[in-house]
Amino acid sequence: MPQYLISVWHDDTYETDFSAPDAQRRVAQVGAFNDQLQQAGAWVFAAGLHPASSATVVRSSVGQVSMTDGPYAETKEQMGGFWVIEAPDLDAALEWGGKAAAASEGPVEVRPAQG
Amino acid sequence: MTGSLDEVFRREAGRCTATMIRILGDINLAEDAVAEAFAIAAAQWPKTGMPPNPGGWITTTARNRAIDWLRRESTRDERHIAAHRLQVDTMDPYHNPELDRLDDFVDVVADDQLRLMFLCAHPALAADAQVGLILRLLAGLSTGEIAAAFLVPEATMAQRIVRAKRKLHDNHATYRVPGAAELPSRLHAVLAAIYLIYTEGHTATSGQTLTRTSLSAEAIRLGRTLAELMPDEPETIGLLALMLLSESRRPARISADGTMVRLADQDRSRWDRTLIGEGHELVRACLRRNQPGPFQIQAAIAAVHADAPSAASTDWPQIITLYDQLSALRPNPVAALNRSVAVAELHGPVKGLDALAEIDPASLENYQPYHAARAGLLARAGRHQEATAAYDRAIELATNAIERDFLVRQRAAL
């Protein structure tokens, strides 16, 4: 069955204080959404990510590995988390996308996996 | 002969393509097969005469060509073909029973056209891609014709269409009519795309001529097809009525010297009474069903204008009521703008400007008609300095030469 990446995007300055009521509410909503995915058999994998400032870019060139600090894309909007789901077709994937956006209270990107 | 083959092409190409996409599960293969079938028709029909059911002949011939290709290809590289296929419910393209029993295809053709409309106007596609796909696949226009109509280079339009097809394929888009739950929003996307084709033909966004009749004519044809395919959806009737009523004013929109004429100043004796009659009939049919929607309400507004022997005798209270209904259904700043203009007609420019001030200016900042309307109201209210500034902004935003000329003359007349 086709797989899709559903990624959550927001300003990289997002609050990581999970004790705040807003964050608590989103955590609960995302938890319920995850349950729904699992019950429907659509779940493959999901993770919330630490802020993009925690990322390291690693490059490999003729056997030499180099590292630089920071996310690869130097944009204000960064990926904050993602799901990989299975869905029979685009419309089904977009329906899950709508639920993901509602649960995380932010825009999501739905993108098909190859293969 | 050539004339009638053209006619068959205009009438049947979209239908045949829609059916071939379902059978083959591949947009490009379907297009190629239909093109090949028409090429065979062009060679044979002058000798044999046109068959009694030209559409059926084309579809059967296209199917036979496709079978040949698939059998040849399948021995070579099955996975290669599979990689280019769209999600279709029935699906083994090599041994698809439908390929062998197509004779009764007529019954499902209507559904095929609907499937194709919903696929082309999928909300995951950008509006310009939706429009390109619809004109290519359903209206049978060549990429060059579509590019010319939208005044973009052919390569740009080709890329837009190729990308859109590819996105549908990569995303496993399904070739189906949406279920009841999604239907209203998905249908609205289809209607909006057709209306976009109409308005592009009605007021070309750029270029020297104000209207491009052929795009409007294509949109009306598509609107008629959709209204036939979904007669129980009043919004399809509403869209058709709206386009016909707008079209009725076309002869009066341009004066003899090629300048634009505003609705208020148009010679109403030049409006097309046949189109108005048909539009009115459709609006009445909608009203009887009492399931209002945005296109029906806009059609009703156009019908009120069409009823008025002069701008002054227009039923402005009725128009304001209709705009209120429209905003309640689907709040949008353009409807609020048009409502303000109606308020000004009824209560004077000051009240019109008050109504205009209630709209968030940021939402219409880059919308030329907003600045033009505001300039007109400011001028009528005697606030000439502000009017000049608003005309400046409108002229800056105008992309159509005839509209720009009109605005420049309005500004000069202050």
Interface residues (C-beta under 8 A of the other chain):
Chain A: P2 P88 D89 L90 D91 A93 L94 P112 Q114
Chain B: Q87 H122 A124 L168 D170 N171 H172 A173 T174 P178 E182
